[in-house]
Amino acid sequence: MQSSAATQISFDSDETVTEPMLKSVNAAFRTSILGGDWYYQGAQAVNGTINAYIQIPEKLNMSKDEQEKYLKMPLCPSSAKRYMWNKIKGVPLSVHVYTFNKKHTVYADCDNPMGKA
């Protein structure tokens, strides 16, 4: 079982990142990232947001702006992941990809297709 060092982290909103929120994000991404050389490494609460981490075999050969656009469309959960979006409410979600070290990620902020809670 994967554990999280911090199960609740407060941020500027009235919402708090909870363990059930992280579990719903993990479930959404584990069913989306299947096969290939990309490996979902789990979600973490960081400064009141949820970061989902995916390890990739090598850097993406494109500009930072192109990488963000490339990541956002196929990796950010769609409205079909309604349970997850409803569970995390207004907590910001970002998808981070990295090769070897999580300190050096490229990321995209995901827009909640369900709107603000």
trRosetta pair geometry for C-beta under 8 A, 3 or more apart (Angstrom, degrees):
i j d omega theta_ij theta_ji phi_ij phi_ji
2 26 7.6 179 64 -129 142 156
2 42 5.8 -159 176 -107 156 141
4 7 5.5 117 86 -83 114 65
4 19 6.5 -177 40 -111 134 86
4 22 5.9 38 -62 117 157 172
4 44 6.8 165 -137 -123 104 68
4 45 7.1 69 178 11 135 98
6 9 5.3 49 145 -57 131 103
6 45 5.6 -110 96 69 106 115
7 18 6.7 18 160 -159 82 49
7 19 4.4 -18 -155 -56 106 100
7 22 7.8 -112 -139 11 63 138
7 45 7.7 96 -159 12 14 142
8 16 5.3 11 -160 162 98 120
8 17 6.4 163 -140 78 42 63
8 18 5.8 6 -96 -101 86 60
8 19 7.7 -56 -54 -25 73 76
8 45 7.6 -39 -137 102 12 174
9 16 7.1 163 69 -164 36 77
9 17 4.9 0 47 45 87 115
9 45 4.4 165 17 142 124 125
9 46 7.5 37 82 -83 169 6
9 47 7.1 -82 150 -81 138 7
9 48 5.8 -133 119 -71 101 49
10 16 5.6 -37 -97 -112 61 93
10 48 6.4 -20 129 -90 31 103
11 15 7.3 -10 54 78 99 79
11 16 7.7 157 17 -111 75 47
11 17 7.4 58 -8 -18 113 99
11 47 6.5 83 -102 153 112 55
11 48 1.9 81 -68 -133 133 150
11 49 7.0 84 -80 -39 163 59
11 91 7.8 113 39 -127 137 84
12 48 6.6 102 9 146 65 172
13 48 7.1 145 23 -180 91 127
13 90 5.7 -158 -167 102 159 122
13 91 7.4 -151 55 -89 146 58
15 89 5.5 -170 -108 85 140 128
15 90 5.4 -179 -19 61 145 92
15 91 5.3 -131 123 -62 143 87
17 21 5.7 -119 -156 71 61 143
17 22 7.0 66 172 -50 98 95
17 45 3.7 151 116 -123 150 126
17 48 6.5 -179 -20 -142 112 36
17 49 7.5 10 -67 83 136 6
17 50 6.1 160 -127 -69 124 87
17 91 5.8 116 -87 -139 81 148
18 21 4.9 105 57 2 72 102
18 22 7.3 -137 100 -1 42 86
19 22 5.7 -54 -149 37 36 111
19 23 6.3 38 153 -21 68 105
20 23 5.5 -53 -144 37 34 114
20 24 6.4 35 157 -21 66 102
20 87 6.4 -125 134 -168 96 119
21 24 5.9 -56 -151 34 30 108
21 25 6.6 28 152 -15 64 105
21 45 7.9 76 85 -80 119 110
21 50 6.6 -129 139 -77 113 140
21 87 5.6 169 -112 140 62 98
21 88 4.8 99 -152 -99 106 73
21 91 6.4 41 -169 38 150 157
22 25 5.7 -55 -150 37 33 110
22 26 6.2 36 152 -20 66 106
22 43 4.9 -171 -151 91 79 114
22 44 7.4 32 -128 -103 124 20
22 45 6.5 -81 -72 -41 119 93
22 50 6.7 -172 -96 -130 68 116
23 26 5.5 -52 -146 37 32 114
23 27 6.3 34 154 -21 65 104
24 27 5.7 -49 -147 35 33 113
24 28 6.5 34 153 -20 63 105
24 83 6.3 -140 -152 127 119 90
24 84 4.5 166 150 -117 103 70
24 87 4.1 78 22 77 173 161
24 88 6.7 -150 80 -41 126 89
25 28 5.7 -55 -149 35 32 111
25 29 6.3 19 159 -9 67 109
25 43 4.2 57 100 -53 129 165
25 50 5.6 -168 -61 164 164 143
25 52 5.8 -140 165 -80 118 112
25 84 6.0 110 -84 -156 47 118
25 88 6.6 60 -59 -63 103 133
25 93 6.8 -175 -116 -128 127 123
26 29 6.2 -64 -144 43 27 102
26 30 5.9 28 161 -23 66 111
26 40 7.9 135 -148 148 66 128
26 42 6.0 -6 -108 -135 109 65
26 43 5.4 -124 -60 11 77 107
27 30 6.0 -54 -138 34 26 110
27 31 6.7 16 164 -10 60 108
27 84 7.1 -162 72 -81 96 110
28 31 6.6 -70 -160 38 24 101
28 32 6.5 12 152 -13 63 118
28 77 4.9 -11 165 -97 136 141
28 81 4.6 58 -134 -147 124 136
28 83 7.9 -173 -73 74 105 91
28 84 4.2 -1 -53 -63 139 158
29 32 5.4 -65 -144 42 37 109
29 33 5.6 5 171 3 79 112
29 40 4.9 154 138 -138 111 143
29 43 7.1 146 12 -49 141 103
29 52 5.3 171 -68 -163 154 137
29 54 7.7 -139 -173 -72 128 103
29 77 7.4 -92 -69 -63 68 107
30 33 6.8 -58 -121 49 24 88
30 40 5.8 -147 -91 78 56 153
31 34 7.2 -15 -172 -45 31 115
32 40 7.9 102 69 -67 82 141
32 75 7.4 121 135 -142 136 52
32 77 7.0 -133 -47 -97 154 78
33 38 5.8 -103 -159 112 109 106
33 39 7.3 116 146 -150 127 16
33 40 4.1 135 69 -44 143 110
33 54 6.1 -156 -116 -118 156 119
33 75 7.8 29 -74 -130 103 89
37 56 6.9 71 115 -156 92 59
37 57 4.4 -25 155 -25 132 123
38 54 5.5 8 -180 174 103 115
38 55 7.2 163 -158 81 53 48
38 56 5.2 -13 -109 -100 83 77
38 57 7.8 -96 -73 -12 52 80
38 97 7.7 -47 -140 -129 111 115
39 54 6.8 155 76 -162 39 65
39 55 4.7 -15 62 58 97 98
39 56 8.0 -175 23 -73 69 35
40 52 7.4 -32 -149 176 98 99
40 53 7.5 119 -164 88 53 56
40 54 5.5 -34 -101 -104 54 80
41 53 4.3 -48 66 100 109 106
41 54 6.6 175 8 -100 88 23
41 55 5.4 76 -41 -20 124 100
41 102 8.0 -133 99 -84 152 116
42 52 7.6 -139 127 -144 25 60
42 53 6.2 1 63 46 57 101
43 50 5.4 3 -176 -176 119 101
43 51 6.6 159 -153 82 65 43
43 52 4.7 -30 -95 -95 88 70
43 53 7.4 170 -93 8 34 75
44 50 7.4 158 78 -153 33 57
44 51 5.4 -17 60 61 84 95
44 53 7.1 23 4 -16 104 115
45 48 7.5 22 -177 -88 93 13
45 49 7.4 155 -155 76 55 35
45 50 6.1 -35 -98 -98 59 65
45 51 8.0 155 -106 18 11 79
46 49 5.7 -30 71 63 76 86
46 50 7.7 123 24 -118 76 17
46 51 5.0 8 16 -3 126 121
48 91 7.3 -142 166 -140 67 90
48 92 7.7 58 120 33 80 101
49 91 6.5 152 -133 175 43 84
49 92 4.3 -38 -126 77 104 101
49 93 7.2 177 -178 -82 88 25
49 94 6.3 31 152 1 131 105
50 88 6.3 -76 2 -137 149 136
50 91 5.7 67 -12 134 105 119
50 92 7.1 -178 28 93 70 52
50 93 4.9 -17 71 -108 104 72
50 94 7.3 169 89 26 55 65
51 93 8.0 162 -87 -158 27 51
51 94 5.2 -19 -112 69 71 98
51 96 5.4 14 -175 -7 106 125
51 107 7.4 -55 -140 -124 101 143
52 93 6.8 22 -11 -173 108 95
52 94 7.1 -171 25 91 73 47
52 95 5.1 -27 69 -110 104 63
52 96 6.8 167 79 23 47 75
53 96 5.1 -24 -105 73 66 104
53 97 7.8 140 -161 -95 54 29
53 98 6.9 -23 -159 17 99 110
53 102 6.1 -26 -131 -119 143 112
53 105 7.3 -95 -124 -106 89 140
54 75 7.1 -106 -8 -141 154 137
54 95 6.8 7 1 -176 116 94
54 96 7.0 168 25 87 70 51
54 97 4.9 -30 75 -103 96 77
54 98 7.8 146 79 23 50 64
55 97 7.5 141 -108 -157 15 65
55 98 6.1 -39 -112 74 63 76
55 99 7.2 82 -162 -146 76 18
56 59 7.9 114 94 -91 119 20
56 60 7.3 18 108 -48 161 87
56 97 5.1 24 -11 -176 121 113
56 98 7.1 157 25 74 83 24
56 99 6.1 -54 74 -92 75 61
57 99 7.1 11 142 -136 16 87
58 99 6.1 31 -126 -116 23 124
59 99 5.8 -52 -59 -47 66 133
60 67 5.1 131 84 -113 139 105
60 70 6.7 174 -173 83 153 152
60 97 7.3 60 -23 98 119 142
60 106 6.8 -90 31 48 120 159
62 66 3.8 -101 157 96 121 130
62 67 5.4 159 83 -57 103 75
62 70 6.6 100 65 -19 154 146
63 66 4.6 93 54 10 79 104
63 67 6.9 -140 95 -8 40 87
64 67 5.6 -53 -147 34 31 114
64 68 6.5 33 155 -21 64 103
64 106 6.7 -153 -135 -135 74 110
65 68 5.8 -52 -150 32 31 111
65 69 6.6 27 154 -12 64 106
66 69 5.9 -58 -150 40 32 109
66 70 6.0 35 152 -23 67 111
67 70 5.5 -56 -143 38 30 115
67 71 6.1 26 159 -18 66 109
67 106 4.7 -43 141 168 143 145
67 108 7.9 -151 127 -55 71 102
68 71 6.0 -58 -145 38 26 108
68 72 6.2 30 158 -28 63 110
68 106 7.2 -126 -67 169 65 97
68 107 7.4 21 -111 99 85 38
68 108 4.7 139 -157 -95 68 92
69 72 5.9 -53 -142 28 28 113
69 73 6.9 20 169 -15 62 105
69 108 7.6 160 -53 -111 16 133
70 73 7.2 -66 -159 30 21 101
70 74 7.6 -20 169 20 56 107
71 74 7.4 -91 -157 52 25 82
71 75 5.1 -34 -177 29 67 134
71 76 7.7 84 135 -32 72 86
71 95 5.6 -169 163 93 114 120
71 97 6.3 -145 -111 -7 130 122
71 106 6.9 178 -37 118 148 99
71 107 7.2 -133 110 -163 161 27
71 108 4.0 176 92 -8 113 131
72 75 6.9 -72 -112 51 8 89
72 76 5.3 -1 -164 -11 56 125
72 95 7.5 168 -96 40 45 124
72 108 4.0 -139 -68 171 80 147
72 109 7.7 1 -106 63 110 44
72 110 6.9 168 -141 -99 78 60
73 76 7.2 -9 -78 30 6 99
75 95 4.6 138 126 178 126 169
75 97 8.0 -116 -94 -51 170 112
75 108 7.0 120 68 52 118 128
76 93 7.5 125 -140 107 91 113
76 95 5.9 -128 -76 -16 67 130
76 108 6.6 -97 -51 107 111 117
76 110 3.6 162 -138 -119 116 104
76 111 7.1 54 161 30 154 61
77 80 7.7 -125 178 64 82 74
77 81 3.8 -48 177 37 123 153
77 84 5.8 -32 140 80 169 143
77 85 6.9 -159 103 -55 124 95
77 93 7.7 -25 25 123 106 156
77 110 6.7 46 32 -169 71 152
78 81 6.1 116 61 5 53 91
78 113 6.5 11 -174 -1 48 154
79 82 6.3 28 172 -72 62 82
79 85 7.3 -34 -128 -1 50 157
79 113 3.9 -97 -72 104 92 141
79 114 6.6 139 -128 -61 86 71
81 84 4.4 -19 158 33 104 120
81 85 6.0 111 104 -21 82 93
82 85 5.8 -61 -144 41 31 108
82 86 6.0 28 161 -16 69 109
82 114 6.6 113 -134 -80 71 126
83 86 6.0 -60 -147 40 25 108
83 87 6.1 28 154 -24 63 111
84 87 5.6 -58 -148 34 29 114
84 88 6.4 9 163 -5 67 107
85 88 6.4 -62 -142 43 28 96
85 112 5.4 134 -151 -151 110 93
85 113 6.7 -75 -109 49 163 75
85 114 4.3 142 134 -2 135 130
86 89 7.2 21 -179 -73 35 57
86 114 6.4 -137 -66 -172 68 173
86 117 7.6 115 -141 -93 53 125
88 91 4.6 -99 175 51 91 109
88 93 6.3 51 135 -57 163 117
88 112 7.8 -147 86 -103 107 124
89 117 4.0 -70 -156 24 84 157
90 112 7.6 -101 -116 -2 43 163
90 116 5.6 34 -104 -152 105 79
90 117 5.0 -123 -41 37 87 96
92 109 6.6 -38 -171 -149 108 106
93 109 7.5 121 84 -162 50 60
93 110 4.5 -32 92 51 100 118
93 112 7.4 107 21 -69 113 87
94 107 4.9 29 168 174 116 128
94 108 6.7 169 -156 83 75 36
94 109 5.1 -42 -99 -101 88 56
94 110 6.6 -174 -98 1 29 82
95 107 6.2 165 84 -151 46 76
95 108 5.3 -6 55 55 96 87
95 110 6.2 79 -17 -47 96 109
96 102 7.2 63 128 -152 139 82
96 105 3.9 -2 -170 -179 108 149
96 106 7.2 146 -154 71 61 35
96 107 4.3 -30 -96 -91 70 105
97 105 6.3 137 64 -157 33 86
97 106 5.5 -21 60 60 89 87
97 107 7.3 166 15 -85 63 52
98 101 6.3 -111 173 74 132 38
98 102 5.4 -169 22 -102 167 41
98 104 5.9 119 -137 83 108 67
98 105 4.5 -66 -64 -96 104 74
98 106 7.5 158 -78 15 57 66
99 104 7.6 -29 34 93 86 113
100 104 7.8 19 61 54 74 118
101 104 5.1 56 81 21 100 99
102 105 6.1 -1 -164 -49 52 111
112 115 6.6 -96 109 23 102 8
112 116 7.1 111 73 -76 133 43
114 117 7.6 21 112 -67 113 81
